Amino acid sequence: MKAERLVFKNTMTLGIGKAIGDIAIFLFLIYFSRSFGRDVLGQYAFAMATGGVLSIFVSLGFHTYTIREVSKDTRRTAEFVGQLFLLRLVSAVFCWGLFWLAVASIGTRQETQGILLIIVAYHLTNKLTGIFNAGFMAHEKMMYPTVLGMLERFIILAAGASGIYYSFSPVAILSVYPVSAAIVLTLSYIIFHVRYGQPVFRFDLQFMKKAVRQASPFLVIMILSQFYDRIGIIILTFIKGEGVAGIFMAGDRLLSTINGFSAVFAVALLPSVNRLTVEKRDDFERLCGWASRMVFSLFFPLAALVYIFSDRIILLAFGSEFSASAAILRIACWALVLIGFNQVLAIALIALYRQGQLVRIRMAVYIGYFLLSVLLVWQFSYVGLAWAKIIAEIALFLLTLVGAVKISPLFLTLKRFLLPTTICMLFVFGFTAAGGASLPGAVLFMVLFVVTAFGFKIVRTDDLKALRAWLVKVS
């Protein structure tokens, strides 16, 4: 259980920090949306989507590549991080300059141009910090990126809320995003220098050519993932307008916050899984099976509770203006479980150097998602986009599961979830359709879930012992 406890510890460290940071951003967005309305929130959503797409041309797939390679040979940390940082810096300056010229030539409203340029600068600066974070994570020092990420979000909340209070413009308020990212970038460099020495800032053409070639599958995966994450809101904005995009953004932002925990779990899982593929294949397979059980135990009850309380969540967080966003939550909440499973399956394939297979699967699914999004958004607006997302996640899960069928403990564990999932979902749908009250329904669901989880051995006593050991240690 040593590997499981290490993954659990790293997940909790990253997860607690991300939860606190995401709550800070969520509070800022609630204040921001209530102050400026759906149209400005739609502009923000469009700028975030655009910045996310552009940032992939700065990332270049080096994050996962750096973690995988440095975790095998930690003596090369300064060499990897320093040279890849320079390559990212050149890419960031070039991308932002081209984007500035493109925005200036289009002739959109001055406020929209300002928001776009500011948010894109924030995304590109964050990618520079990301290469230092990859070095920390390869050494399994998760505390550094956790604390730095929290600091960035607290700066955004404090400065942004102050700007709203003193009636600053949306452009001036959102300027805090790139400023906070620059502060965190500076601090991450200082910490890295103290811990691992001066990064090797030099242009080694042979090293960079090799790094770009070996990281290219991760770049393709990142391009596909960013396309998948962002293209839906872009399609919705162009077809239905910024106000409708703002409605979708309210529900999607909440789910994205929760989805971040599956990404955190995957980051914590990668170094251990990668190491075990070299050391002990049996332990690698056992760890993958354990990871899938943890994903189900955490995200399935979360999805059900979001479904049950969807109306109240939207009303409390965003107000009656965004009440239509509850429909987004009721559809897309079930993707939480699928996304978690897909993260574990992807990590397993990457650790086995089968990322090429993962690229082909995701390319097929994401092309289908794009076509389906256009069709469903045109017919059903933001609800259609939510359905397109859940259908794409189901397809991605099934195709990736077929690719990982040889990892027998993982495959058998996922098959075990079918019956308890069916039982619990039938209860949730039946209870809500009958008009049952939310709180009693949530209590009854949790009782049913705990019984089925232990009855089908999805949660085991060893898992509880690992949790107890961690709690004793941190207390």
VEXDREN-2710 file (C-alpha; in Angstrom, 1 decimal):
% VEXDREN-2710
k/r/px/py/pz
1/MET/0.0/0.0/0.0
2/LYS/3.0/2.3/0.0
3/ALA/2.4/3.6/-3.6
4/GLU/-1.3/4.1/-2.8
5/ARG/-0.6/6.1/0.3
6/LEU/1.9/8.3/-1.6
7/VAL/-0.6/8.9/-4.3
8/PHE/-3.2/9.6/-1.7
9/LYS/-1.0/12.1/0.2
10/ASN/0.0/13.9/-3.0
11/THR/-3.7/14.0/-4.2
12/MET/-4.8/15.5/-0.9
13/THR/-2.1/18.1/-0.9
14/LEU/-2.9/19.2/-4.5
15/GLY/-6.6/18.7/-4.0
16/ILE/-6.9/20.8/-0.8
17/GLY/-4.9/23.6/-2.4
18/LYS/-6.9/23.5/-5.6
19/ALA/-10.2/23.4/-3.7
20/ILE/-9.3/26.5/-1.7
21/GLY/-8.0/28.2/-4.9
22/ASP/-11.0/27.3/-7.0
23/ILE/-13.4/28.5/-4.3
24/ALA/-11.6/31.8/-4.4
25/ILE/-12.0/32.1/-8.2
26/PHE/-15.6/30.9/-7.9
27/LEU/-16.4/33.6/-5.4
28/PHE/-14.8/36.2/-7.6
29/LEU/-16.8/35.0/-10.6
30/ILE/-20.1/35.1/-8.6
31/TYR/-19.4/38.7/-7.6
32/PHE/-18.2/39.6/-11.2
33/SER/-21.3/38.0/-12.9
34/ARG/-23.7/39.6/-10.4
35/SER/-22.1/43.0/-11.0
36/PHE/-21.8/43.0/-14.8
37/GLY/-24.4/40.4/-16.0
38/ARG/-24.5/37.7/-18.6
39/ASP/-23.0/39.6/-21.5
40/VAL/-19.8/40.5/-19.8
41/LEU/-19.5/37.0/-18.3
42/GLY/-20.0/35.7/-21.8
43/GLN/-17.0/37.8/-23.0
44/TYR/-15.0/36.5/-20.1
45/ALA/-15.9/32.9/-21.0
46/PHE/-15.0/33.5/-24.7
47/ALA/-11.6/35.0/-23.7
48/MET/-10.9/32.1/-21.4
49/ALA/-11.7/29.6/-24.1
50/THR/-9.5/31.5/-26.6
51/GLY/-6.6/31.8/-24.2
52/GLY/-6.8/28.1/-23.4
53/VAL/-6.6/27.2/-27.1
54/LEU/-3.6/29.5/-27.7
55/SER/-1.7/28.3/-24.6
56/ILE/-1.2/24.9/-26.1
57/PHE/1.2/26.4/-28.6
58/VAL/3.3/27.6/-25.6
59/SER/3.0/24.4/-23.6
60/LEU/4.3/22.2/-26.4
61/GLY/3.5/19.0/-24.4
62/PHE/6.4/19.6/-22.1
63/HIS/4.5/19.3/-18.8
64/THR/3.8/15.6/-18.9
65/TYR/7.0/14.9/-20.7
66/THR/9.1/16.7/-18.0
67/ILE/7.3/14.8/-15.2
68/ARG/7.9/11.4/-16.9
69/GLU/11.5/12.0/-17.8
70/VAL/12.7/13.9/-14.7
71/SER/11.0/11.4/-12.3
72/LYS/13.3/8.7/-13.9
73/ASP/16.5/10.8/-13.6
74/THR/16.2/13.7/-11.1
75/ARG/19.8/14.7/-11.8
76/ARG/18.7/16.3/-15.0
77/THR/16.1/18.6/-13.4
78/ALA/17.9/21.9/-13.9
79/GLU/18.8/21.0/-17.5
80/PHE/15.3/20.0/-18.5
81/VAL/13.5/22.9/-16.8
82/GLY/15.9/25.6/-17.9
83/GLN/16.0/24.8/-21.6
84/LEU/12.4/24.0/-21.9
85/PHE/11.5/27.3/-20.1
86/LEU/13.4/29.3/-22.8
87/LEU/11.6/27.5/-25.5
88/ARG/8.2/28.3/-23.9
89/LEU/9.2/31.9/-23.4
90/VAL/10.0/32.4/-27.0
91/SER/6.7/30.7/-28.0
92/ALA/4.7/32.8/-25.5
93/VAL/6.1/36.2/-26.8
94/PHE/5.5/35.1/-30.4
95/CYS/1.9/33.8/-29.8
96/TRP/0.8/36.9/-27.9
97/GLY/2.3/39.3/-30.6
98/LEU/0.4/37.5/-33.4
99/PHE/-2.8/37.4/-31.4
100/TRP/-2.5/41.2/-30.7
101/LEU/-2.1/41.9/-34.4
102/ALA/-5.1/39.6/-35.1
103/VAL/-7.4/41.3/-32.5
104/ALA/-6.4/44.8/-33.7
105/SER/-7.2/43.9/-37.3
106/ILE/-10.6/42.5/-36.6
107/GLY/-12.0/45.7/-35.2
108/THR/-14.1/44.4/-32.3
109/ARG/-15.3/46.5/-29.4
110/GLN/-12.5/48.1/-27.3
111/GLU/-13.8/46.4/-24.1
112/THR/-13.8/43.0/-25.8
113/GLN/-10.3/43.5/-27.3
114/GLY/-9.0/44.4/-23.8
115/ILE/-10.5/41.4/-22.1
116/LEU/-9.2/39.1/-24.9
117/LEU/-5.6/40.4/-24.7
118/ILE/-5.5/40.4/-20.9
119/ILE/-6.8/36.9/-20.4
120/VAL/-4.6/35.5/-23.2
121/ALA/-1.6/37.1/-21.5
122/TYR/-2.6/35.4/-18.3
123/HIS/-2.8/32.0/-19.9
124/LEU/0.6/32.3/-21.6
125/THR/2.3/33.5/-18.4
126/ASN/0.8/30.6/-16.5
127/LYS/2.4/28.2/-19.0
128/LEU/5.8/29.6/-18.1
129/THR/5.2/28.9/-14.5
130/GLY/4.0/25.4/-15.4
131/ILE/7.4/24.2/-16.5
132/PHE/8.8/25.0/-13.0
133/ASN/5.7/23.2/-11.5
134/ALA/6.5/20.1/-13.6
135/GLY/10.0/20.0/-12.0
136/PHE/8.5/20.2/-8.6
137/MET/5.9/17.4/-9.4
138/ALA/8.6/15.1/-10.8
139/HIS/10.3/15.3/-7.4
140/GLU/6.8/14.8/-5.9
141/LYS/7.1/18.1/-4.0
142/MET/3.4/19.0/-4.5
143/MET/3.4/21.6/-1.8
144/TYR/5.1/24.2/-4.0
145/PRO/2.7/24.3/-6.9
146/THR/-0.2/24.0/-4.4
147/VAL/0.8/27.1/-2.4
148/LEU/1.7/29.1/-5.4
149/GLY/-1.6/28.3/-7.1
150/MET/-3.5/29.3/-4.0
151/LEU/-1.6/32.6/-3.8
152/GLU/-2.4/33.4/-7.4
153/ARG/-6.2/32.9/-6.8
154/PHE/-6.2/34.8/-3.6
155/ILE/-4.6/37.8/-5.3
156/ILE/-7.3/37.6/-8.1
157/LEU/-10.1/37.4/-5.5
158/ALA/-8.8/40.2/-3.3
159/ALA/-7.7/42.6/-6.0
160/GLY/-10.6/41.8/-8.3
161/ALA/-13.3/42.1/-5.6
162/SER/-11.7/45.5/-4.6
163/GLY/-11.9/46.6/-8.2
164/ILE/-15.6/45.7/-8.4
165/TYR/-16.3/47.4/-5.1
166/TYR/-14.7/50.7/-6.3
167/SER/-16.6/50.5/-9.7
168/PHE/-13.6/49.8/-12.0
169/SER/-14.3/48.7/-15.5
170/PRO/-14.3/45.0/-16.4
171/VAL/-11.0/45.4/-18.3
172/ALA/-9.3/47.0/-15.3
173/ILE/-10.6/44.4/-13.0
174/LEU/-9.5/41.4/-15.1
175/SER/-6.0/42.9/-15.4
176/VAL/-5.3/41.3/-12.0
177/TYR/-5.2/37.9/-13.8
178/PRO/-1.8/38.5/-15.7
179/VAL/-0.4/40.5/-12.8
180/SER/-1.0/37.6/-10.3
181/ALA/0.4/35.1/-12.8
182/ALA/3.6/37.2/-13.1
183/ILE/4.0/37.3/-9.4
184/VAL/3.7/33.6/-9.1
185/LEU/6.1/33.0/-12.0
186/THR/8.7/35.0/-10.2
187/LEU/8.2/33.1/-6.9
188/SER/8.3/29.7/-8.6
189/TYR/11.7/30.6/-10.2
190/ILE/13.1/31.7/-6.8
191/ILE/11.9/28.5/-5.1
192/PHE/13.3/26.3/-7.9
193/HIS/16.6/28.0/-7.8
194/VAL/16.9/27.5/-4.0
195/ARG/15.8/23.8/-4.2
196/TYR/17.5/22.5/-7.4
197/GLY/20.0/25.1/-8.4
198/GLN/20.2/27.6/-11.2
199/PRO/18.1/26.4/-14.2
200/VAL/20.3/25.8/-17.3
201/PHE/19.1/28.7/-19.6
202/ARG/20.7/27.9/-22.9
203/PHE/19.7/27.0/-26.4
204/ASP/20.9/23.4/-27.0
205/LEU/19.5/22.7/-30.5
206/GLN/20.0/18.9/-30.2
207/PHE/18.4/18.7/-26.8
208/MET/15.4/20.8/-27.9
209/LYS/14.9/18.9/-31.1
210/LYS/14.8/15.6/-29.1
211/ALA/12.5/17.1/-26.5
212/VAL/10.1/18.5/-29.1
213/ARG/10.0/15.1/-30.9
214/GLN/9.5/13.0/-27.8
215/ALA/6.9/15.4/-26.4
216/SER/5.0/15.7/-29.6
217/PRO/2.4/13.0/-28.7
218/PHE/1.7/14.9/-25.5
219/LEU/1.3/18.1/-27.5
220/VAL/-1.2/16.5/-29.7
221/ILE/-3.1/15.2/-26.7
222/MET/-3.1/18.7/-25.2
223/ILE/-4.2/20.3/-28.4
224/LEU/-7.1/17.8/-28.6
225/SER/-8.0/18.3/-25.0
226/GLN/-8.0/22.1/-25.2
227/PHE/-10.0/21.9/-28.4
228/TYR/-12.5/19.7/-26.6
229/ASP/-12.6/21.9/-23.5
230/ARG/-13.0/25.2/-25.3
231/ILE/-14.6/24.7/-28.7
232/GLY/-18.0/24.1/-27.3
233/ILE/-18.3/27.5/-25.7
234/ILE/-16.9/29.1/-28.8
235/ILE/-19.5/27.4/-31.0
236/LEU/-22.2/28.4/-28.6
237/THR/-21.1/32.0/-28.6
238/PHE/-21.0/32.3/-32.3
239/ILE/-24.3/30.6/-32.9
240/LYS/-26.4/31.8/-30.0
241/GLY/-24.6/34.8/-28.6
242/GLU/-22.7/35.9/-25.5
243/GLY/-25.8/35.9/-23.2
244/VAL/-26.5/32.2/-23.9
245/ALA/-22.8/31.4/-23.5
246/GLY/-23.0/33.1/-20.1
247/ILE/-25.8/30.8/-19.0
248/PHE/-23.8/27.8/-20.0
249/MET/-20.7/29.2/-18.4
250/ALA/-22.4/29.4/-15.0
251/GLY/-23.1/25.7/-14.8
252/ASP/-20.0/24.6/-16.7
253/ARG/-17.7/26.6/-14.4
254/LEU/-19.0/24.8/-11.3
255/LEU/-18.5/21.4/-12.9
256/SER/-15.0/22.4/-14.2
257/THR/-14.1/23.2/-10.6
258/ILE/-15.1/19.7/-9.5
259/ASN/-13.4/18.2/-12.6
260/GLY/-10.2/19.8/-11.5
261/PHE/-9.9/17.2/-8.7
262/SER/-9.7/14.4/-11.2
263/ALA/-6.9/16.2/-13.0
264/VAL/-5.2/16.7/-9.6
265/PHE/-5.5/13.0/-8.9
266/ALA/-4.0/12.2/-12.3
267/VAL/-1.0/14.4/-11.6
268/ALA/-0.4/12.8/-8.3
269/LEU/-0.8/9.3/-9.9
270/LEU/1.6/9.8/-12.8
271/PRO/5.0/9.7/-11.0
272/SER/4.1/6.6/-9.1
273/VAL/2.6/4.8/-12.0
274/ASN/5.5/5.7/-14.2
275/ARG/8.0/4.4/-11.6
276/LEU/6.1/1.1/-11.1
277/THR/6.1/0.3/-14.8
278/VAL/9.8/0.0/-14.5
279/GLU/10.1/-1.5/-11.0
280/LYS/7.0/-3.8/-10.5
281/ARG/4.4/-4.5/-13.2
282/ASP/2.1/-6.3/-10.7
283/ASP/2.1/-3.2/-8.4
284/PHE/1.4/-1.0/-11.4
285/GLU/-1.7/-2.9/-12.3
286/ARG/-2.9/-3.0/-8.7
287/LEU/-2.4/0.7/-8.4
288/CYS/-4.5/1.3/-11.6
289/GLY/-7.3/-0.8/-10.1
290/TRP/-7.1/1.1/-6.8
291/ALA/-7.2/4.5/-8.7
292/SER/-10.4/3.6/-10.5
293/ARG/-12.1/2.6/-7.3
294/MET/-11.1/5.9/-5.7
295/VAL/-12.5/7.8/-8.7
296/PHE/-15.8/6.1/-8.5
297/SER/-16.0/6.5/-4.7
298/LEU/-15.5/10.2/-4.9
299/PHE/-17.1/11.4/-8.1
300/PHE/-20.2/9.3/-8.4
301/PRO/-21.8/10.6/-5.1
302/LEU/-20.7/14.1/-6.0
303/ALA/-22.4/13.8/-9.4
304/ALA/-25.6/12.5/-7.8
305/LEU/-25.7/15.3/-5.2
306/VAL/-25.1/17.9/-7.9
307/TYR/-28.1/16.4/-9.8
308/ILE/-30.3/16.5/-6.7
309/PHE/-29.5/20.0/-5.6
310/SER/-28.9/21.6/-9.1
311/ASP/-31.6/24.3/-8.8
312/ARG/-30.5/25.4/-5.4
313/ILE/-26.9/25.4/-6.3
314/ILE/-27.4/27.8/-9.3
315/LEU/-29.8/30.0/-7.3
316/LEU/-27.4/30.3/-4.4
317/ALA/-24.3/30.9/-6.5
318/PHE/-25.5/33.0/-9.4
319/GLY/-29.0/34.2/-8.7
320/SER/-32.3/33.9/-10.5
321/GLU/-30.9/35.4/-13.7
322/PHE/-29.0/32.2/-14.3
323/SER/-31.7/29.7/-13.2
324/ALA/-31.7/28.1/-16.7
325/SER/-28.1/26.9/-15.9
326/ALA/-29.6/24.2/-13.6
327/ALA/-30.4/22.2/-16.7
328/ILE/-26.7/22.1/-17.6
329/LEU/-25.9/20.7/-14.1
330/ARG/-28.5/17.9/-14.4
331/ILE/-27.1/16.7/-17.7
332/ALA/-23.4/17.3/-17.4
333/CYS/-22.9/16.3/-13.8
334/TRP/-22.6/12.6/-14.8
335/ALA/-19.6/13.4/-16.9
336/LEU/-17.7/13.9/-13.6
337/VAL/-17.4/10.1/-13.2
338/LEU/-16.5/9.5/-16.8
339/ILE/-13.8/12.2/-16.8
340/GLY/-12.2/10.7/-13.7
341/PHE/-12.1/7.2/-15.3
342/ASN/-10.7/8.6/-18.5
343/GLN/-7.9/10.3/-16.6
344/VAL/-6.9/7.1/-15.0
345/LEU/-7.0/5.2/-18.3
346/ALA/-5.0/7.9/-20.0
347/ILE/-2.3/7.8/-17.3
348/ALA/-2.0/4.0/-17.6
349/LEU/-1.5/4.2/-21.4
350/ILE/1.0/7.0/-21.1
351/ALA/3.0/5.2/-18.5
352/LEU/3.1/2.2/-20.9
353/TYR/4.3/4.4/-23.8
354/ARG/1.0/3.9/-25.6
355/GLN/0.2/7.6/-26.0
356/GLY/0.0/7.2/-29.8
357/GLN/-3.0/4.9/-29.3
358/LEU/-4.5/7.5/-26.9
359/VAL/-4.0/10.2/-29.6
360/ARG/-5.9/8.3/-32.2
361/ILE/-8.8/7.6/-29.8
362/ARG/-9.2/11.2/-28.7
363/MET/-8.9/12.6/-32.2
364/ALA/-11.8/10.4/-33.4
365/VAL/-13.9/11.3/-30.4
366/TYR/-13.2/15.0/-30.5
367/ILE/-14.0/15.4/-34.2
368/GLY/-17.3/13.7/-33.5
369/TYR/-17.9/16.1/-30.5
370/PHE/-17.3/19.1/-32.8
371/LEU/-19.8/18.0/-35.4
372/LEU/-22.3/16.9/-32.7
373/SER/-21.9/20.2/-30.9
374/VAL/-22.7/22.3/-34.0
375/LEU/-25.8/20.2/-34.7
376/LEU/-27.1/20.1/-31.1
377/VAL/-26.3/23.7/-30.3
378/TRP/-28.1/24.8/-33.4
379/GLN/-31.2/22.8/-32.4
380/PHE/-31.2/22.9/-28.6
381/SER/-28.8/25.8/-27.6
382/TYR/-26.9/25.3/-24.3
383/VAL/-28.7/22.1/-23.4
384/GLY/-27.6/20.6/-26.7
385/LEU/-23.9/21.4/-25.8
386/ALA/-24.3/19.7/-22.5
387/TRP/-25.6/16.6/-24.2
388/ALA/-22.8/16.6/-26.8
389/LYS/-20.3/16.7/-23.9
390/ILE/-21.8/13.7/-22.1
391/ILE/-22.0/11.6/-25.3
392/ALA/-18.4/12.4/-26.1
393/GLU/-17.2/11.4/-22.6
394/ILE/-19.1/8.0/-22.9
395/ALA/-17.5/7.4/-26.3
396/LEU/-14.0/8.3/-25.0
397/PHE/-14.5/6.0/-22.0
398/LEU/-15.5/3.0/-24.0
399/LEU/-12.8/3.4/-26.6
400/THR/-10.0/4.0/-24.1
401/LEU/-11.2/1.1/-22.0
402/VAL/-10.9/-1.2/-25.0
403/GLY/-7.3/0.1/-25.4
404/ALA/-6.5/-0.7/-21.8
405/VAL/-8.2/-4.1/-21.7
406/LYS/-4.8/-5.9/-21.1
407/ILE/-4.5/-4.1/-17.7
408/SER/-6.7/-6.8/-16.2
409/PRO/-7.2/-5.4/-12.6
410/LEU/-8.3/-2.1/-14.0
411/PHE/-10.6/-3.6/-16.5
412/LEU/-12.2/-6.0/-14.0
413/THR/-12.6/-3.2/-11.4
414/LEU/-14.5/-1.1/-13.9
415/LYS/-16.8/-3.9/-14.8
416/ARG/-17.6/-4.3/-11.1
417/PHE/-19.1/-0.8/-11.1
418/LEU/-22.0/-1.5/-13.5
419/LEU/-24.5/-3.0/-11.0
420/PRO/-24.1/-0.5/-8.1
421/THR/-24.1/2.4/-10.6
422/THR/-27.4/1.2/-12.1
423/ILE/-29.0/0.8/-8.7
424/CYS/-28.0/4.2/-7.4
425/MET/-28.9/6.1/-10.6
426/LEU/-32.3/4.5/-10.8
427/PHE/-33.0/5.6/-7.3
428/VAL/-31.8/9.2/-8.0
429/PHE/-33.9/9.5/-11.2
430/GLY/-36.9/7.8/-9.6
431/PHE/-36.9/9.9/-6.4
432/THR/-36.5/13.3/-8.2
433/ALA/-39.1/12.4/-10.8
434/ALA/-41.6/11.6/-8.0
435/GLY/-41.0/15.1/-6.6
436/GLY/-39.2/14.0/-3.5
437/ALA/-37.5/16.7/-1.4
438/SER/-33.8/17.3/-2.1
439/LEU/-32.4/16.8/1.4
440/PRO/-34.1/13.5/2.3
441/GLY/-33.3/12.2/-1.2
442/ALA/-29.6/13.1/-0.7
443/VAL/-29.5/11.3/2.7
444/LEU/-31.2/8.2/1.3
445/PHE/-28.9/8.2/-1.7
446/MET/-25.7/8.4/0.5
447/VAL/-27.0/5.5/2.6
448/LEU/-27.7/3.4/-0.5
449/PHE/-24.3/4.3/-2.0
450/VAL/-22.3/3.4/1.1
451/VAL/-24.1/0.0/1.3
452/THR/-23.5/-0.8/-2.4
453/ALA/-19.9/0.5/-2.3
454/PHE/-18.9/-1.8/0.6
455/GLY/-21.2/-4.6/-0.6
456/PHE/-19.5/-4.8/-4.0
457/LYS/-16.0/-4.1/-2.5
458/ILE/-15.5/-0.8/-4.3
459/VAL/-14.4/0.7/-1.0
460/ARG/-12.3/-1.6/1.2
461/THR/-11.0/-1.5/4.7
462/ASP/-7.4/-0.9/3.4
463/ASP/-8.6/2.3/1.8
464/LEU/-10.0/3.5/5.1
465/LYS/-6.7/2.6/6.9
466/ALA/-4.8/4.6/4.4
467/LEU/-7.1/7.6/4.9
468/ARG/-6.8/7.2/8.7
469/ALA/-3.0/7.0/8.5
470/TRP/-2.8/10.2/6.5
471/LEU/-5.1/12.1/8.8
472/VAL/-3.1/11.0/11.8
473/LYS/0.1/12.2/10.1
474/VAL/-1.2/15.6/9.1
475/SER/-2.9/16.2/12.5
END
